[in-house]
Amino acid sequence: MSDRAVRISQPGGPEAMRIEAVDVGDPGPGEIRIRHVAVGLNYIDIYHRSGVYPLPMPAGLGMEGAGIVEAVGDGVAHLKVGDRAAYASQPIGAYASARVMPARCVVPLPDFLSFEQGAAMMLKGMTVQYLLRRTLPQAGLQPGDHVLFHAAAGGVGLIACQWAKALGLRLIGTAGSDAKCRLALDHGADVAINYATENVADRVKEITGGQGVKVVYDSVGASTWEGSLASLRPFGLMVSFGNASGVVAPVPLSALSAKGLYLTRPSLFVHLTSQEATREIAGDLFKIVESGAVKIEVEQRYPFDEVQRAHREMEARTTTGSGVLLV
Ligand SMILES: NC(=O)c1ccc[n+]([C@@H]2O[C@H](COP(=O)([O-])OP(=O)(O)OC[C@H]3O[C@@H](n4cnc5c(N)ncnc54)[C@H](OP(=O)(O)O)[C@@H]3O)[C@@H](O)[C@H]2O)c1
């Protein structure tokens, strides 16, 4: 049977995704061929599919997966044929039964993790690692500090709730329904705000005794932007790392001046530029999962053929936590 991959010929809705037969080929120097068992679903895949983040066409989709190393090119020392492995990385193209990719992006998958967990956690968990460990306000974060984290019941969000708790941080999570708020609380959020019905900045002020938070982690974008800035204390850090509700309009620098705020717009892939960096961030993630402080649950599983349904459900906000495609 030939291999299969999702392709789009133009940006569009879920129906733009077609499953095609592909010839995967052999790895060249520095590359491996991985046969996927599970592929991670991420909101960034929707930006790629819909054209929010433009790709040269035709294009594949997907940036996260786990499976078995099937072939290894010259010069690859850290992986061998038969290894269990996982990754979150460019180049795009994880929605496939197998693929050839640079080995430097791929790490061995520890035995205590299933393939589904590997596919569900690499991109989202390494994102939480660089956010909570490396994207910090002036003078850092101390145990007991409040942080505001939007979309706290999503894939990145549920990992962030647990990891923040393990660090002793008081995470104020937002979500779009009371049920999602309960889920964030069950995963370690200190407080949850339903941003469909409550004013976020007012609630944050109440919770923090009028002070505001030192840092906001905002992946919702357009609809949360104003409330996020209003929730920060003077010299606080605004971390804008996604745009599920739409891209944030260009920001006048004067928006930051009243409180002397700091602003950053980071991406995981700026952190994963070398094999060493990937190993370090992934290692930190594996350590906290092995400790039991962060549990990786797979909330949605879809057969590969149902990739269109998976995207419809993510966009309709009916999903929680992480989802995977089963190859
Ligand atoms: N920059 C980076 O390095 C990086 C890395 C990974 C992920 N991200 C970003 O982090 C975010 C979370 O990623 P994820 O894959 O874990 O997705 P997710 O959180 O599982 O899904 C996105 C969530 O955003 C919320 N949302 C708010 N307004 C929305 C709207 N108008 N339409 C759709 N959703 C809306 C929804 O939760 P509610 O229903 O609770 O509102 C939805 O479930 C995404 O924005 C993603 O692009 C950025």
PDBQT file of the ligand as one rigid body, heavy atoms in Angstrom, charges set to zero:
ROOT
HETATM    1  N1  LIG A 401       3.664  30.923  19.184  1.00  0.00    +0.000 N 
HETATM    2  C1  LIG A 401       3.852  29.676  19.511  1.00  0.00    +0.000 C 
HETATM    3  O1  LIG A 401       4.987  29.247  19.731  1.00  0.00    +0.000 OA
HETATM    4  C2  LIG A 401       2.693  28.750  19.643  1.00  0.00    +0.000 A 
HETATM    5  C3  LIG A 401       2.909  27.388  19.821  1.00  0.00    +0.000 A 
HETATM    6  C4  LIG A 401       1.805  26.549  20.025  1.00  0.00    +0.000 A 
HETATM    7  C5  LIG A 401       0.525  27.093  20.009  1.00  0.00    +0.000 A 
HETATM    8  N2  LIG A 401       0.367  28.421  19.792  1.00  0.00    +0.000 N 
HETATM    9  C6  LIG A 401      -0.972  29.017  19.805  1.00  0.00    +0.000 C 
HETATM   10  O2  LIG A 401      -1.573  28.681  21.043  1.00  0.00    +0.000 OA
HETATM   11  C7  LIG A 401      -2.971  28.561  20.865  1.00  0.00    +0.000 C 
HETATM   12  C8  LIG A 401      -3.433  27.246  21.434  1.00  0.00    +0.000 C 
HETATM   13  O3  LIG A 401      -3.049  26.206  20.555  1.00  0.00    +0.000 OA
HETATM   14  P1  LIG A 401      -3.740  24.784  20.625  1.00  0.00    +0.000 P 
HETATM   15  O4  LIG A 401      -3.285  24.036  19.429  1.00  0.00    +0.000 OA
HETATM   16  O5  LIG A 401      -3.533  24.225  21.971  1.00  0.00    +0.000 OA
HETATM   17  O6  LIG A 401      -5.288  25.140  20.403  1.00  0.00    +0.000 OA
HETATM   18  P2  LIG A 401      -6.499  25.086  21.470  1.00  0.00    +0.000 P 
HETATM   19  O7  LIG A 401      -6.171  25.972  22.618  1.00  0.00    +0.000 OA
HETATM   20  O8  LIG A 401      -6.817  23.679  21.770  1.00  0.00    +0.000 OA
HETATM   21  O9  LIG A 401      -7.659  25.723  20.621  1.00  0.00    +0.000 OA
HETATM   22  C9  LIG A 401      -7.793  27.116  20.490  1.00  0.00    +0.000 C 
HETATM   23  C10 LIG A 401      -8.733  27.656  21.554  1.00  0.00    +0.000 C 
HETATM   24  O10 LIG A 401      -8.792  29.066  21.421  1.00  0.00    +0.000 OA
HETATM   25  C11 LIG A 401     -10.002  29.511  21.997  1.00  0.00    +0.000 C 
HETATM   26  N3  LIG A 401     -10.628  30.539  21.169  1.00  0.00    +0.000 N 
HETATM   27  C12 LIG A 401     -10.946  31.784  21.591  1.00  0.00    +0.000 A 
HETATM   28  N4  LIG A 401     -11.552  32.455  20.624  1.00  0.00    +0.000 NA
HETATM   29  C13 LIG A 401     -11.647  31.633  19.560  1.00  0.00    +0.000 A 
HETATM   30  C14 LIG A 401     -12.214  31.783  18.254  1.00  0.00    +0.000 A 
HETATM   31  N5  LIG A 401     -12.813  32.923  17.853  1.00  0.00    +0.000 N 
HETATM   32  N6  LIG A 401     -12.147  30.726  17.421  1.00  0.00    +0.000 NA
HETATM   33  C15 LIG A 401     -11.556  29.592  17.784  1.00  0.00    +0.000 A 
HETATM   34  N7  LIG A 401     -11.009  29.393  19.026  1.00  0.00    +0.000 NA
HETATM   35  C16 LIG A 401     -11.054  30.409  19.899  1.00  0.00    +0.000 A 
HETATM   36  C17 LIG A 401     -10.926  28.288  22.131  1.00  0.00    +0.000 C 
HETATM   37  O11 LIG A 401     -11.053  27.982  23.529  1.00  0.00    +0.000 OA
HETATM   38  P3  LIG A 401     -12.343  28.584  24.322  1.00  0.00    +0.000 P 
HETATM   39  O12 LIG A 401     -13.548  27.934  23.717  1.00  0.00    +0.000 OA
HETATM   40  O13 LIG A 401     -12.095  28.229  25.718  1.00  0.00    +0.000 OA
HETATM   41  O14 LIG A 401     -12.318  30.078  24.061  1.00  0.00    +0.000 OA
HETATM   42  C18 LIG A 401     -10.173  27.193  21.396  1.00  0.00    +0.000 C 
HETATM   43  O15 LIG A 401     -10.426  25.921  21.936  1.00  0.00    +0.000 OA
HETATM   44  C19 LIG A 401      -3.243  28.782  19.385  1.00  0.00    +0.000 C 
HETATM   45  O16 LIG A 401      -3.574  30.128  19.159  1.00  0.00    +0.000 OA
HETATM   46  C20 LIG A 401      -1.908  28.458  18.779  1.00  0.00    +0.000 C 
HETATM   47  O17 LIG A 401      -1.716  29.045  17.537  1.00  0.00    +0.000 OA
HETATM   48  C21 LIG A 401       1.420  29.256  19.595  1.00  0.00    +0.000 A 
ENDROOT
TORSDOF 0
